[in-house]
Amino acid sequence: MKCTTRKTQPEGIQMNILRSFSSFLLAAGFGVLCAAPTVAQEQQTVNVILDWAWRPHHAPFAVGIQRGFFADEGIDLKVEQGRGSATAATLLGQGQFDIAHINVTNAAQAISKGVPIKSIAVYQTRSAAAFIGVKGRVQLDSVEALRPLRIGSTPGGSDGLSLSVFARANGLTVQDFNVVGMEGSGKTTALLQDQVDVVSGDSYAYDALVRAAGEKPEIMLLADFGVPLMGFGFATNETFAAEHPDIIPGFLRAAHRSYAAAVEDPEGACEILRTTYEVPGTNEACVAYFMNLVDLSQSPDDPQWGVQSAEAWDALVGALQEVGEIGADLSPADFWTNDFQPTEN
């Protein structure tokens, strides 16, 4: 250890004094009081589960980890791929993970079934749920234009929920539409081969898929037709919230920085994601996918990024209660909290 002193005495005399003083301190049970090495900040491990396997909309995580945004908050972030938001909610509630990147509509469904989690932030305030066709084949400018078309949809899950809420919001029932049930993996092929006229799904994903096939998408966002579902945000379980309330604001602050950095340089963010986690596809397709999601989300320049709205949750819970997805005995306050929002982003 190197000690720096001022040369007020000849160097040899000064060193003898210092050695004598140091020997005295050690004999007395004290440490030498000079230039102690810097102690590294203790890192708290935080286990996060994604809504799905690594995809372009996860680019902010890749950026934040590489650039040390989470480490700056004292967080050793461990990220695991998911298998859908519904599964992520279940595993989060079981305590297998601390925080989930999740579709908050699916989180609300899980909470209504007794899963002990709460939404702590929402940044995608408009649902990406949509009907997607190929431009030139269909025109999706009204509910009536959709009714005679063949709709490729996966029974159950988010597809079925979105269609139910959409129908009710427009004074119809699901039976008023020509729905063709199919596996999710087959919807893109069915659309491109004209086996169905439109498919239901997330706009940002199908927009990229249709364009990659050399076609232009025709998109009808359900949010433009009275559907108040919300998209991505973050949830935590009750145990982690109780034991580490000081960690969550730092996580959200780092997540915001990561998102802002990815939006500022989407090409670079996608390059980091694709090379680090071996996400397939071109960088151009990754950027298109990610920026389509950004268009439905809060601007990273918004000082209220991630802060949840009582009005939005009232509308979501009300819509889910109308279609029988959650019980009438639950209030919106049971699903979300802003208590962990950082004081500054």
Buried (B, 14 or more C-beta within 10 A) or exposed (E): EEEEEEEEEEEEEBEEEBEEEBEEEEEEEEEBEEEEEEEEEEEBEBBBBBBBEBBBBBBBBBBBBBBEBBBBBBBEBEBEBBEBBBBBBBBBBEEEBBBBBBBBBBBBBBBBEEBBBBBBBBBBBBBBBBBBBBEEEBEBEEBEEBEEBBBBBBEEBBBBBBBBBBBBBBEBEBEEBEBBEBEBEBBBBBBBEEBBBBBBBBBBBBBBBBBBEEBEBBBBBBBEBBBBBBBBBBBBBEEBBEEBEEBBBBBBBBBBBBBBBBBEBBEBBBBBBBEBBEBEBEBEBBBBBBBBBBEBBBEBEEEEBBBBBEEBBBBBBEBBBBBEBBEEEBEBEBBBBBEBBBEEB
